[in-house]
């Protein structure tokens, strides 16, 4: 695949399974550094490890957890 997202950071909420995991894989394959956020810690960590990304446990209803997710993205 082309590296359309080389040098970019993508934050995927719901990235542990389904469409979120597929999106995380696709963006990573196209060069993005992917931060996976999800409540499903085991699955989210597995997806992140598979794609060389980072997992941040995230409940999108919790402002503090969203801030942690964004902070993780800002480090890259």
Protein Blocks (a to p, Z undefined) as FASTA:
>chain_A
ZZfkgoiacddehklgcjllmmmmmmmmnopacddddfblmlmmmmmmmnopacddddfk
bmklmmmmmmmmmmZZ
